[in-house]
């Protein structure tokens, strides 16, 4: 994971249903990743937090470490079954830190495929991915919050608020 050690995301606190949550943004609009989308979905749900460093910065390495711990803890609670190895999980999390394209195949019951990365981590952490967007069927705000497509948008906690396209580098 040495290739991600120097990557820093900008973050900010948002009011999410009366609760302050920290979400992270890509350094520029070309650096979207499934890892960032996964972190933001878990953060908005209150399942994961990453402390901010000075000036609202979150190192990618910190996101990866937190997601790995969350993933391992989730596996411990499974009591066996289809558990992937730690090395496989680390490789999966690392792969998620790179930009990906998610394809949807509507001919299959699960409907989600990817030519670029293993998406088991999304299923395991109970974050649904449909048509290249993170969705949460139990919470429409989370469902609309973060996507991983080329025209990624962030919808504020208020569903009626205007959509802000993330394309201004580190300033939002």
Secondary structure, 3 states (H helix, E strand, C coil): CHHHCCCEEEEEEEEECCEEEEEEECCCCCCCCHHHHHHHHHHHHCCCCCCCECCCEEEHHHHHHHHHHHHHHHHHCCCCCCCCCHHHHHHHHHHHCCCCCCEECCCCCCCEECCCCCCHHHHHCCCEEECCEEECCCCHHHHCCCECCCCCEEECCCCCCCEEECCCCCCC
